[in-house]
Amino acid sequence: MSFRQTTIQYIKDILRAKTISEVIYAELQEAHLRKLEAETAAEYADAAIEFNERRIQRLERRLHQHKQEVL
């Protein structure tokens, strides 16, 4: 198939009405993508929470040590 024929077919495919199956499949693909993005965001948030919990513990220990040194 020539470039011209391929281009014409591509344009025809874009302009034609999509079947119900094609619409459902496209929406299903998008739902999977959004789920993956949400899982990534949840993993990042969990890591941020864990990081800050350890940070708080470390800072509280340092504050306690500093108070002991001052006394």
C-alpha positions, -999 to +999 in steps of 0.1 A: +000+000+000+014+034-010+018+063+014-012+080-003-034+050+001-023+046+037-030+082+045-064+081+028-073+049+048-061+066+080-083+096+074-113+074+066-108+054+098-107+086+118-138+101+103-160+069+103-184+063+132-169+040+158-187+008+167-200+002+202-172-024+207-145+001+197-159+027+220-161+003+249-126-010+242-112+026+241-129+034+274-117+002+290-081+010+280-085+045+295-099+030+327-069+007+330-045+036+324-062+058+351-061+028+375-024+024+369-019+062+374-039+061+407-019+031+419+013+049+412+000+080+431-010+058+460+024+042+461+041+076+461+018+088+488+025+058+510+062+063+505+059+100+514+039+091+546+065+065+556+094+089+549+078+117+570+069+093+599+106+083+601+116+119+598+093+129+626+107+101+648+143+112+640+136+148+647+118+140+680+148+119+691+172+148+682+150+173+700+150+150+731+188+146+729+192+184+726+170+191+756+191+165+776+224+182+765+211+217+776+202+205+811 
